[in-house]
Structures are given as C-alpha cells and as structure tokens.
Amino acid sequence: MTTAVEMPEIAASSSDAEREILTQDAFEFLRALDRRFEAWRVHLLHERERRQEQFDRGVSPAFLPQTQSIRESRWNVAPIPPELLDRRVEIAGPTDKRTIVSALNSGACVFVADFEDANAPTWSNCIEGQRNLRDANRRTLRSCNGEIWRYDLGPRPAVIFVRPRGWHMVEKHFPDSGAPISASLFDFGLYFFHNFRILLNRGSAPYFYLPKLESHLEARLWNEVFLFAQEYAGIPRGTIRAAAAIETVPAAFEMDEILYELRDHSAGLNCGGWDYVFSFIKKFRNHPQYLVPQRSEITMEQPFLRFYVELLVHTCHKRGIHATGGLAAQIPIRCDLQENQSAMERVRAEKLREVRAGFDGTWVAHPALVPVARGIFDKCMKGPNQIALPAEKRPRITAQDLLEAPQGRITEAGLRRNIEVALAYIESWLGGDGWVPIDHLMEEAAMAEFCRAQLWQWIRYGARLDNGHAITWELFAGILEETLEDVTQSIRPDVYRQSRFDRAGEILKNFCTGDFQEHLTTSACAELA
C-alpha cells in the first residue's frame, strides 16, 4: 500500500456507509488512480471535442485506416471464465438494497449494477450503493421494510457486473487537490478495492460494464486502469473482466479495436439501444438531413440500427466473446391483464429477433421479464452461447450503412410523449431516482437524453408533424405548459409545492434551446445533493 495521506474533506455529512467505504486505504487507492490517470482522461475528453468539431464541419465517421491491420488480422480475446460462459439473461438496475436483492434472486445470469444510466448520482446513492454491493458479495445483504417483508439472498444469486459512470463525469463530492475525481475512477476504484478479495476467495472476480466509450483509445485507458489496479492489489493480470457498451456512433466504427485494447480483460460488447440513437442525434446535430423520427418509428429494422447490430455480433464472435442485446424496459401491468399480455408478447418478439440475430444474451429491466427472455433463449439457443456457431456469410458493412438516416413520422402524440417522459424523468432524477417507471416502462437516463436531444433537433430544424405543422419553440413551450398544468391538477397542492416539476420544466426548456448541451446528467448534476 502507499504511504498514508490526508483524506479530503467530504462535501456531505458523515454516515455509517461513508465510514465503512471511505476508509484511509480506499482513499489512498482512489488517490493513486487519480494521480495516474486524470491527465490522460482529460486529454481524451478534449479529443472528443476535436472530433465533434469535425462532425460539425461535415466530416463523417469512418473506419480508421491506421488500425486496418487489427480489423483484418486473426486474434482472439482471452478465454472466457467458466462462470461467464452463459449470460443469456442479464438484469440491469440501480444499487439500492431492494433492487439488488430482487435482481440477484431473479433467475438472471448477471445483474448489471448501474451507477450510470439507472442512477441519480447523489452522494448517498453512490456511497450506499457501494456498501450494498460489498454486502451482496459477502452474501450478507438483505432488504427489509419493517414487518411487511424481508428479502434475503438466495442460494444461487446472479453474477454481479458493475457499470461505473462514464469518462465525462466527475464525483463532485470527492475533491482531490481541489478538483473532483473522475466518477469512472471513483465508482470502479471503490468497488474493486472492497470486493476483489471477497470475489477471488469465492472463485469469482470483479466484472464491469464500460459505458459511453467513443474510441479505442478510451478503452486503452480502461485497460491501463485494470493493469494498474491488479498490480496494486497483487493479483494476476486478466483477473478483471469488462464488457464495453457500444453506445456511441464513433465507437461503432472501432469495435474490433475496442476488443483488441481490452483483449486480456474483455467480456464482450453490448448494444446500447437508446444511448446509441441519442449519440446519432448528438454527433450529427449540425446536419438537418439526420433528423430522427419519433420513438415509435425507431425499431431495430431501421437500417442504421440493423447494420450496427449485425456488425457487433459478427465482431464479437470473430474474436471469441459474447455479444449481448438491448434492454427490455417493460414492467408488469397488474391492473390490465390483456395489456400486460400484449406487452409481454412484444418482449418475446424482440428477444426472438435478438437470439436469431446471433446474440448470446439480452438485458431486461424487471424480474418478471427474466423468465420471458429466458424462455426464448432456452428454446432457440441450445448451448450456453452462440459464439462458436458458424456464421452466415456477411456482406461487408460500410460506413454509409451505419450512417443511413432513419425514416419515419413525427406526430403530435410523439412530440407530447417526448415532453412528458423527459419532464417526468428529470423530476424524479432531481429527487434522487434514476430508474423511473413511466407508463409501464422503466425509463433511465438514456431515454431522457434521447427525448430532450430529439426535442432540440426538431425545434432547431422546424421538423414537420404529420399534420403539416412545424415544430416551433412556441409549440413546444405551449405543450410543456399544458403538461405542467396537468401535473398540477393531478396531485394535491401541498404535494406539488414540494415537487420538482417546475424546476424540471426549466431544465428541459434550457436543454431545448440555444447550443446543444452534451449531457443532461453532467449539466444538471449541480442540482443534486
């Protein structure tokens, strides 16, 4: 261990979780990570800005000529650990006790503990989440609510993957030398430090999902973090495994390269779904020809998504590792059995499409979806995965294929839906909830980002509704006011006075006008305790 140094003054009141998680030794590890990698992280964020300037000027993403040899040569990632061979159903969610216990007992193969899209990064959420995960790995976690119910971990809980926050975020409550530490390093560092020995003693290891990568150089940084952490802890190289979520357009052009950078630590690639569509809007925000239709029109049959899926599955299997599909966000509709049956049929249809596309597993948002998704994969995937199955001859996927603009309608209902979802999500997020049930769907930050980015795009370019009316600032602002008025009338006045809907409306307006803002979750983070 390093020589003891003075811990920073934490910008939050002391709690049991802080005393257990923010130990002197843990702080020294975080400080070592920060000293080693912060300048590199900042440099890569500047590279994102430089690349965005090129996109704004009309330069399109392309497969990198300097890494052609990596794409065309033969190599595989490290062999898959036995406990990760079967990942047919992965359940994602935040890190509160009840969610963790329910997810681990759900029958899913993997629980993705999400500090990124499913988390409003309040100090208590981040610290309590770390303690809950440590206790889950110790097999001591239980979820209680007085005398009503108590949930204990079952005998065969799911394997935990932790999804730290992306490289663009910082942990404002944890300054080091006056500047906040990278949220990625904070989340990774605390989980690794408190859990690697527990996991190794049980024959397991620390596993991660890496969000929001925009280049193989960002994957290289993660790989160096893993090497440093393993050396610091005195454990073998390759102990850590990490899957990368392909959630941005630039990353889609560097899938081979991302796997290559992580090859000793790779656990495959994941389809990012709505994050990917959000990135499509964000990267081409200066170009009206990339106007994206409403949510209901954006299916995986849209060419730019179909080719993205095909390339991801092919790339993973070529390198001997898993490709996992997108998130089914449906939650049970207990008040309407017929509508619930229809929702479950939509889940079955989507999971059938995924397994037929070659995916080795898929994500769900609710324990009730685990048997639904598992039933499809069990029926159609006889082995633990599809990695070794012979692939059909694949036509060469070009940059043009990945960049074909989606086609479809924009209706007034679709416009209203974006406003309602963004408003409701931001209001809950301001209250510390990043995993929000809205109209029987479990919405996360990716959907809020998509909705607000699309509203900005539609207003910016005066997109036309199917009735011929242009989407103007005045139309948007009028519908937003109507939506806020509906909220006012639907809840008690004393509750509304304490609510965050008015502030959420102000934030949404701010994100829908002026220059495009990169991330809701960074710009609005000052609002959180």
C-alpha positions as CSV (number, residue, x, y, z in Angstrom):
1,M,0.0,0.0,0.0
2,T,1.0,3.6,-0.5
3,T,2.1,5.9,2.3
4,A,-0.8,7.3,4.3
5,V,-2.0,10.8,3.1
6,E,-4.6,13.1,4.5
7,M,-8.1,12.3,3.3
8,P,-10.1,15.1,1.6
9,E,-12.9,16.9,3.3
10,I,-16.0,15.2,2.0
11,A,-18.8,17.5,1.0
12,A,-21.5,15.6,2.8
13,S,-22.4,14.6,6.3
14,S,-20.7,11.5,7.8
15,S,-22.7,8.3,7.7
16,D,-22.1,4.6,8.5
17,A,-21.7,3.9,4.8
18,E,-19.0,6.6,4.5
19,R,-17.1,5.2,7.4
20,E,-17.2,1.7,6.0
21,I,-16.5,2.6,2.4
22,L,-14.3,5.7,2.5
23,T,-11.5,4.1,4.6
24,Q,-8.0,5.5,4.6
25,D,-6.8,2.6,2.4
26,A,-9.6,3.1,0.0
27,F,-8.9,6.8,-0.3
28,E,-5.2,6.1,-1.0
29,F,-6.2,3.8,-3.8
30,L,-8.5,6.4,-5.3
31,R,-5.8,9.0,-5.0
32,A,-3.3,6.7,-6.8
33,L,-5.8,6.2,-9.6
34,D,-6.5,9.9,-9.9
35,R,-2.8,10.8,-9.9
36,R,-2.0,8.2,-12.6
37,F,-4.9,8.7,-15.0
38,E,-6.6,12.1,-14.6
39,A,-4.5,13.9,-17.2
40,W,-5.0,11.1,-19.7
41,R,-8.8,11.2,-19.1
42,V,-8.9,15.0,-19.7
43,H,-6.8,14.6,-22.9
44,L,-9.3,12.1,-24.3
45,L,-12.2,14.3,-23.5
46,H,-10.5,17.1,-25.5
47,E,-10.2,14.5,-28.3
48,R,-14.0,14.0,-28.2
49,E,-14.4,17.8,-28.6
50,R,-12.0,17.9,-31.5
51,R,-13.8,15.0,-33.2
52,Q,-17.2,16.7,-32.7
53,E,-15.8,19.8,-34.4
54,Q,-15.0,17.7,-37.4
55,F,-18.5,16.2,-37.4
56,D,-20.0,19.7,-37.2
57,R,-18.0,20.7,-40.3
58,G,-19.3,17.7,-42.2
59,V,-16.6,15.1,-41.7
60,S,-18.3,11.7,-41.4
61,P,-17.2,8.9,-39.1
62,A,-15.1,6.2,-40.8
63,F,-13.3,3.0,-40.1
64,L,-9.8,4.0,-39.1
65,P,-7.1,3.3,-41.8
66,Q,-4.3,3.2,-39.1
67,T,-6.0,0.2,-37.4
68,Q,-6.9,-1.7,-40.5
69,S,-4.4,-4.5,-39.6
70,I,-6.2,-5.0,-36.3
71,R,-9.5,-5.4,-38.0
72,E,-8.2,-7.8,-40.7
73,S,-5.8,-9.9,-38.7
74,R,-6.6,-13.1,-36.7
75,W,-6.6,-12.8,-32.9
76,N,-9.0,-13.6,-30.0
77,V,-9.6,-12.1,-26.6
78,A,-8.6,-14.1,-23.5
79,P,-10.6,-17.3,-22.8
80,I,-13.9,-16.8,-21.1
81,P,-14.1,-17.6,-17.3
82,P,-16.4,-20.6,-16.7
83,E,-18.9,-18.6,-14.7
84,L,-19.4,-16.2,-17.6
85,L,-19.9,-18.7,-20.4
86,D,-23.7,-18.5,-20.0
87,R,-25.1,-14.9,-19.9
88,R,-28.4,-15.4,-21.7
89,V,-30.3,-13.1,-19.4
90,E,-28.9,-10.0,-17.7
91,I,-31.0,-7.8,-15.5
92,A,-30.0,-4.2,-15.0
93,G,-30.9,-1.7,-12.3
94,P,-29.7,0.7,-9.6
95,T,-27.9,-0.3,-6.4
96,D,-30.4,0.2,-3.7
97,K,-30.9,-2.9,-1.4
98,R,-34.3,-3.9,-2.7
99,T,-33.3,-3.8,-6.3
100,I,-30.1,-5.7,-5.7
101,V,-31.7,-8.5,-3.8
102,S,-34.6,-8.8,-6.3
103,A,-32.2,-8.8,-9.2
104,L,-29.8,-11.3,-7.7
105,N,-32.7,-13.7,-6.9
106,S,-34.5,-13.2,-10.2
107,G,-33.0,-16.2,-12.1
108,A,-30.9,-13.9,-14.3
109,C,-27.4,-15.0,-15.1
110,V,-26.0,-11.5,-14.5
111,F,-27.0,-8.4,-12.5
112,V,-25.7,-5.2,-14.0
113,A,-25.4,-2.8,-11.1
114,D,-25.7,0.5,-12.9
115,F,-24.1,3.7,-11.5
116,E,-24.5,5.3,-14.9
117,D,-28.0,5.5,-16.5
118,A,-30.0,4.0,-13.7
119,N,-28.5,6.2,-11.0
120,A,-29.1,9.7,-10.0
121,P,-25.6,10.4,-8.6
122,T,-26.4,11.8,-5.2
123,W,-23.7,11.3,-2.7
124,S,-25.9,8.9,-0.7
125,N,-26.8,6.8,-3.8
126,C,-23.2,6.4,-4.7
127,I,-21.9,5.5,-1.3
128,E,-24.8,3.4,-0.1
129,G,-24.7,1.6,-3.4
130,Q,-21.1,0.6,-2.9
131,R,-21.8,-0.7,0.6
132,N,-24.8,-2.6,-0.7
133,L,-22.7,-4.3,-3.4
134,R,-20.0,-5.2,-0.9
135,D,-22.6,-6.8,1.4
136,A,-24.1,-8.6,-1.6
137,N,-20.7,-10.1,-2.4
138,R,-20.3,-11.0,1.2
139,R,-23.7,-12.7,1.0
140,T,-24.9,-10.7,4.0
141,L,-27.3,-8.2,2.1
142,R,-31.0,-8.3,3.0
143,S,-33.8,-5.9,2.2
144,C,-36.3,-5.1,4.9
145,N,-39.3,-2.9,5.3
146,G,-40.5,-3.1,8.9
147,E,-42.7,-6.1,9.4
148,I,-44.1,-6.2,5.9
149,W,-41.4,-8.1,4.0
150,R,-37.8,-9.2,4.2
151,Y,-35.8,-10.5,1.3
152,D,-32.6,-12.5,1.7
153,L,-30.2,-13.6,-1.0
154,G,-31.0,-17.0,-2.5
155,P,-28.5,-19.8,-2.8
156,R,-27.5,-19.1,-6.4
157,P,-27.5,-15.3,-7.0
158,A,-26.7,-13.7,-10.3
159,V,-23.1,-12.7,-11.1
160,I,-22.5,-9.0,-10.5
161,F,-21.2,-6.7,-13.2
162,V,-20.7,-3.1,-12.1
163,R,-21.3,-0.2,-14.6
164,P,-19.4,2.8,-13.4
165,R,-20.2,6.3,-14.7
166,G,-18.7,7.4,-18.0
167,W,-15.4,9.2,-18.6
168,H,-17.2,12.5,-19.0
169,M,-18.5,12.6,-15.4
170,V,-16.8,13.6,-12.1
171,E,-17.7,12.9,-8.5
172,K,-18.1,16.5,-7.2
173,H,-18.3,15.3,-3.6
174,F,-14.8,13.9,-3.6
175,P,-12.2,16.5,-4.4
176,D,-8.5,15.6,-4.7
177,S,-6.1,18.5,-4.6
178,G,-9.1,20.8,-5.1
179,A,-10.5,19.2,-8.2
180,P,-13.2,16.5,-8.3
181,I,-12.1,13.0,-9.1
182,S,-13.3,11.2,-12.2
183,A,-16.6,9.4,-11.5
184,S,-15.4,6.5,-13.5
185,L,-12.4,6.0,-11.3
186,F,-14.4,6.7,-8.1
187,D,-17.0,4.0,-8.9
188,F,-14.5,1.5,-10.3
189,G,-12.0,2.1,-7.5
190,L,-14.3,1.7,-4.6
191,Y,-15.9,-1.5,-6.0
192,F,-12.6,-3.1,-6.9
193,F,-10.9,-2.2,-3.7
194,H,-13.7,-3.5,-1.4
195,N,-14.6,-6.6,-3.4
196,F,-11.7,-8.1,-5.3
197,R,-10.5,-10.3,-2.4
198,I,-14.1,-11.4,-1.4
199,L,-14.7,-12.4,-5.0
200,L,-11.4,-14.2,-5.6
201,N,-11.8,-16.2,-2.4
202,R,-15.1,-17.4,-3.8
203,G,-13.6,-18.3,-7.2
204,S,-15.1,-15.3,-8.9
205,A,-13.6,-11.9,-9.9
206,P,-14.5,-8.2,-10.4
207,Y,-16.6,-7.7,-13.5
208,F,-17.6,-4.4,-15.2
209,Y,-19.6,-2.8,-18.0
210,L,-17.9,0.2,-19.5
211,P,-20.3,2.9,-20.7
212,K,-20.2,5.7,-23.3
213,L,-16.9,4.9,-24.9
214,E,-16.2,6.9,-28.0
215,S,-12.9,5.4,-29.2
216,H,-10.5,2.5,-28.7
217,L,-8.1,5.0,-27.0
218,E,-10.7,5.3,-24.3
219,A,-10.8,1.5,-24.0
220,R,-7.0,1.6,-23.8
221,L,-7.2,3.9,-20.8
222,W,-9.6,1.5,-19.1
223,N,-7.2,-1.4,-19.8
224,E,-4.3,0.6,-18.2
225,V,-6.6,1.2,-15.2
226,F,-7.2,-2.5,-14.9
227,L,-3.5,-3.3,-15.2
228,F,-2.6,-0.7,-12.5
229,A,-5.4,-1.9,-10.1
230,Q,-4.3,-5.6,-10.5
231,E,-0.7,-4.7,-9.8
232,Y,-1.6,-2.5,-6.9
233,A,-3.6,-5.4,-5.4
234,G,-1.1,-8.0,-6.2
235,I,-3.4,-10.2,-8.3
236,P,-2.8,-11.7,-11.8
237,R,-3.2,-9.8,-15.0
238,G,-6.5,-10.6,-16.6
239,T,-8.4,-11.1,-13.3
240,I,-10.7,-8.2,-14.1
241,R,-13.1,-8.7,-17.0
242,A,-15.1,-5.9,-18.6
243,A,-17.8,-5.7,-21.3
244,A,-17.9,-2.5,-23.4
245,A,-21.3,-1.0,-24.3
246,I,-21.3,0.3,-27.9
247,E,-23.5,3.3,-27.2
248,T,-22.0,6.0,-29.4
249,V,-21.6,6.3,-33.2
250,P,-17.8,6.7,-33.1
251,A,-17.4,3.5,-31.1
252,A,-19.4,1.6,-33.7
253,F,-16.6,2.2,-36.1
254,E,-14.0,0.9,-33.7
255,M,-15.5,-2.4,-32.3
256,D,-12.5,-4.5,-33.3
257,E,-10.1,-2.0,-31.9
258,I,-12.0,-1.7,-28.6
259,L,-11.9,-5.5,-28.1
260,Y,-8.3,-5.5,-29.0
261,E,-7.4,-2.9,-26.4
262,L,-9.3,-4.9,-23.8
263,R,-8.3,-8.3,-25.1
264,D,-6.8,-9.6,-21.8
265,H,-9.8,-8.3,-19.8
266,S,-12.7,-8.4,-22.3
267,A,-16.1,-9.7,-21.6
268,G,-17.6,-8.7,-25.0
269,L,-19.7,-5.9,-26.3
270,N,-23.3,-4.8,-25.6
271,C,-25.8,-3.0,-27.8
272,G,-26.5,0.4,-26.3
273,G,-30.0,0.9,-27.7
274,W,-31.4,4.4,-26.9
275,D,-27.9,5.7,-25.9
276,Y,-26.8,4.9,-29.5
277,V,-29.8,6.8,-31.0
278,F,-29.0,9.7,-28.7
279,S,-25.4,9.7,-29.9
280,F,-26.7,9.7,-33.5
281,I,-28.6,12.9,-32.9
282,K,-25.8,14.4,-30.9
283,K,-23.0,13.7,-33.3
284,F,-24.9,15.0,-36.4
285,R,-26.7,17.9,-34.6
286,N,-25.5,20.4,-37.2
287,H,-27.0,18.4,-40.1
288,P,-30.8,18.5,-40.7
289,Q,-30.6,15.5,-43.1
290,Y,-30.1,13.4,-40.0
291,L,-33.5,14.3,-38.5
292,V,-34.7,11.4,-36.4
293,P,-38.4,10.4,-36.3
294,Q,-40.4,9.7,-33.2
295,R,-39.6,6.9,-30.7
296,S,-42.3,4.5,-32.0
297,E,-40.8,4.6,-35.5
298,I,-37.3,3.7,-34.4
299,T,-37.2,0.0,-34.5
300,M,-34.2,-2.3,-35.0
301,E,-35.4,-2.7,-38.5
302,Q,-34.1,0.8,-39.3
303,P,-31.0,0.2,-41.5
304,F,-28.6,2.1,-39.3
305,L,-29.5,0.0,-36.3
306,R,-29.8,-3.3,-38.2
307,F,-26.3,-2.9,-39.6
308,Y,-24.9,-1.8,-36.2
309,V,-26.3,-5.0,-34.6
310,E,-25.0,-7.2,-37.4
311,L,-21.5,-5.7,-37.2
312,L,-21.5,-6.0,-33.4
313,V,-22.5,-9.7,-33.3
314,H,-20.1,-10.6,-36.1
315,T,-17.2,-8.7,-34.5
316,C,-17.7,-10.3,-31.1
317,H,-18.0,-13.9,-32.4
318,K,-15.0,-13.4,-34.7
319,R,-13.0,-12.6,-31.5
320,G,-14.4,-15.4,-29.4
321,I,-16.5,-13.4,-27.0
322,H,-20.1,-12.5,-26.1
323,A,-22.4,-10.1,-27.8
324,T,-25.4,-9.0,-25.6
325,G,-28.5,-7.4,-26.8
326,G,-30.6,-4.4,-25.6
327,L,-32.8,-3.6,-22.7
328,A,-36.4,-4.6,-22.5
329,A,-37.8,-1.8,-20.4
330,Q,-41.4,-3.2,-19.8
331,I,-42.7,-3.7,-16.3
332,P,-45.8,-5.7,-15.4
333,I,-49.2,-4.1,-15.9
334,R,-51.0,-5.6,-13.0
335,C,-54.2,-3.6,-13.5
336,D,-54.8,-4.7,-17.0
337,L,-54.1,-8.4,-17.8
338,Q,-54.8,-8.0,-21.5
339,E,-52.5,-5.1,-21.9
340,N,-49.9,-6.9,-19.9
341,Q,-50.1,-9.9,-22.2
342,S,-49.6,-7.6,-25.2
343,A,-46.5,-6.1,-23.5
344,M,-45.0,-9.5,-22.8
345,E,-45.6,-10.6,-26.4
346,R,-43.7,-7.5,-27.6
347,V,-40.8,-8.6,-25.3
348,R,-40.9,-12.1,-26.7
349,A,-40.8,-10.8,-30.2
350,E,-37.9,-8.6,-29.5
351,K,-35.9,-11.3,-27.7
352,L,-36.6,-13.7,-30.6
353,R,-35.2,-11.2,-33.0
354,E,-32.1,-10.9,-30.9
355,V,-31.4,-14.6,-30.5
356,R,-31.9,-15.1,-34.2
357,A,-29.5,-12.2,-34.9
358,G,-26.9,-14.2,-33.0
359,F,-26.8,-12.5,-29.6
360,D,-25.6,-14.6,-26.7
361,G,-27.7,-12.8,-24.2
362,T,-30.0,-9.9,-23.5
363,W,-30.9,-7.3,-20.9
364,V,-34.2,-6.9,-19.0
365,A,-35.3,-4.2,-16.6
366,H,-37.7,-6.2,-14.3
367,P,-37.5,-9.6,-12.6
368,A,-40.8,-10.5,-14.2
369,L,-39.2,-10.4,-17.6
370,V,-36.4,-12.8,-16.7
371,P,-38.5,-16.0,-17.4
372,V,-39.9,-14.4,-20.6
373,A,-36.5,-13.7,-22.0
374,R,-35.0,-16.9,-20.7
375,G,-37.8,-18.9,-22.3
376,I,-36.9,-17.5,-25.8
377,F,-33.2,-18.0,-25.4
378,D,-33.6,-21.5,-23.9
379,K,-35.7,-22.6,-26.8
380,C,-33.5,-21.1,-29.5
381,M,-30.0,-21.3,-28.1
382,K,-29.2,-24.8,-27.1
383,G,-25.7,-24.2,-25.7
384,P,-24.5,-21.6,-23.2
385,N,-23.9,-19.1,-26.0
386,Q,-23.6,-18.9,-29.9
387,I,-20.0,-17.8,-30.1
388,A,-18.6,-20.9,-31.8
389,L,-21.5,-21.4,-34.2
390,P,-20.6,-20.9,-37.9
391,A,-21.8,-17.5,-39.0
392,E,-23.6,-16.9,-42.2
393,K,-21.5,-15.2,-44.9
394,R,-21.8,-11.5,-44.0
395,P,-21.7,-8.8,-46.7
396,R,-19.2,-6.0,-46.0
397,I,-20.8,-3.3,-43.8
398,T,-19.8,0.1,-45.0
399,A,-19.7,3.5,-43.2
400,Q,-22.6,4.5,-45.4
401,D,-24.7,1.6,-44.0
402,L,-24.0,2.7,-40.4
403,L,-24.9,6.3,-41.2
404,E,-28.1,5.9,-43.2
405,A,-30.6,8.3,-41.7
406,P,-33.7,6.7,-40.2
407,Q,-37.1,7.3,-41.8
408,G,-40.5,7.7,-40.2
409,R,-43.2,10.0,-38.9
410,I,-43.4,12.7,-36.3
411,T,-46.8,13.1,-34.8
412,E,-48.2,15.5,-32.2
413,A,-48.6,12.5,-29.9
414,G,-44.9,11.7,-30.4
415,L,-44.0,15.3,-29.6
416,R,-46.1,15.2,-26.4
417,R,-44.7,11.9,-25.4
418,N,-41.1,13.2,-25.5
419,I,-42.0,16.2,-23.4
420,E,-43.9,14.0,-20.8
421,V,-41.1,11.4,-20.5
422,A,-38.3,14.0,-20.3
423,L,-40.2,16.1,-17.7
424,A,-41.2,13.1,-15.5
425,Y,-37.7,11.6,-15.6
426,I,-35.9,14.9,-14.8
427,E,-38.3,15.5,-11.9
428,S,-37.6,12.0,-10.4
429,W,-33.8,12.4,-11.1
430,L,-33.8,15.6,-9.2
431,G,-35.3,13.7,-6.3
432,G,-32.5,11.1,-6.4
433,D,-34.3,8.4,-8.5
434,G,-32.5,7.5,-11.8
435,W,-34.7,4.4,-12.5
436,V,-38.2,5.7,-13.1
437,P,-41.4,3.8,-14.0
438,I,-43.3,5.8,-16.6
439,D,-46.4,4.4,-18.3
440,H,-45.3,0.8,-17.6
441,L,-41.8,1.3,-18.9
442,M,-38.7,1.5,-16.7
443,E,-37.0,4.6,-18.0
444,E,-33.4,5.5,-17.5
445,A,-31.1,8.4,-18.3
446,A,-30.6,7.2,-21.9
447,M,-34.3,7.8,-22.7
448,A,-34.4,11.2,-21.1
449,E,-31.3,12.1,-23.1
450,F,-32.9,10.9,-26.3
451,C,-36.1,12.8,-25.7
452,R,-34.5,16.1,-24.9
453,A,-32.0,15.8,-27.7
454,Q,-34.7,15.0,-30.2
455,L,-36.9,17.9,-29.0
456,W,-33.9,20.2,-29.5
457,Q,-33.3,18.8,-33.0
458,W,-37.0,19.1,-34.0
459,I,-37.2,22.7,-32.8
460,R,-33.8,23.6,-34.3
461,Y,-34.8,22.5,-37.8
462,G,-38.6,23.1,-37.7
463,A,-39.4,19.5,-38.2
464,R,-42.9,18.9,-39.7
465,L,-45.6,16.9,-37.9
466,D,-47.6,14.5,-40.0
467,N,-50.4,17.2,-40.0
468,G,-48.1,19.7,-41.7
469,H,-47.4,21.9,-38.7
470,A,-43.9,22.9,-38.0
471,I,-42.4,22.2,-34.5
472,T,-41.5,25.6,-33.2
473,W,-40.3,26.8,-29.8
474,E,-43.8,28.3,-29.2
475,L,-45.5,24.9,-29.9
476,F,-43.0,23.1,-27.6
477,A,-43.4,25.7,-24.8
478,G,-47.2,25.6,-25.0
479,I,-47.3,21.8,-24.7
480,L,-44.8,21.9,-21.9
481,E,-47.0,24.3,-20.0
482,E,-50.1,22.2,-20.7
483,T,-48.2,19.2,-19.3
484,L,-47.2,21.0,-16.2
485,E,-50.8,22.2,-15.7
486,D,-52.0,18.6,-16.0
487,V,-49.5,17.6,-13.3
488,T,-50.7,20.4,-11.1
489,Q,-54.3,19.2,-11.3
490,S,-53.4,15.5,-10.8
491,I,-51.6,15.8,-7.5
492,R,-52.5,17.5,-4.2
493,P,-51.5,21.2,-3.9
494,D,-49.4,20.5,-0.7
495,V,-47.5,17.8,-2.5
496,Y,-47.0,19.9,-5.7
497,R,-45.5,22.7,-3.7
498,Q,-42.8,20.3,-2.6
499,S,-42.4,18.7,-6.0
500,R,-39.6,19.4,-8.5
501,F,-41.8,19.6,-11.7
502,D,-41.4,23.4,-12.1
503,R,-37.6,23.1,-11.9
504,A,-37.7,20.1,-14.2
505,G,-39.6,22.2,-16.7
506,E,-37.0,25.0,-16.5
507,I,-34.2,22.5,-17.1
508,L,-36.0,20.9,-20.0
509,K,-36.5,24.3,-21.6
510,N,-32.8,25.1,-21.1
511,F,-31.8,21.9,-22.9
512,C,-34.1,22.5,-25.8
513,T,-32.9,25.9,-26.8
514,G,-29.5,27.5,-27.7
515,D,-26.4,25.5,-28.3
516,F,-26.7,21.7,-27.9
517,Q,-25.6,20.5,-24.4
518,E,-23.6,17.3,-24.4
519,H,-25.1,15.5,-21.3
520,L,-28.1,16.2,-19.2
521,T,-26.6,14.2,-16.3
522,T,-23.5,16.4,-16.2
523,S,-25.1,19.8,-16.8
524,A,-27.8,19.2,-14.2
525,C,-25.6,17.4,-11.7
526,A,-25.2,20.7,-9.7
527,E,-28.9,20.2,-8.7
528,L,-28.2,17.0,-6.7
529,A,-27.1,16.8,-3.1
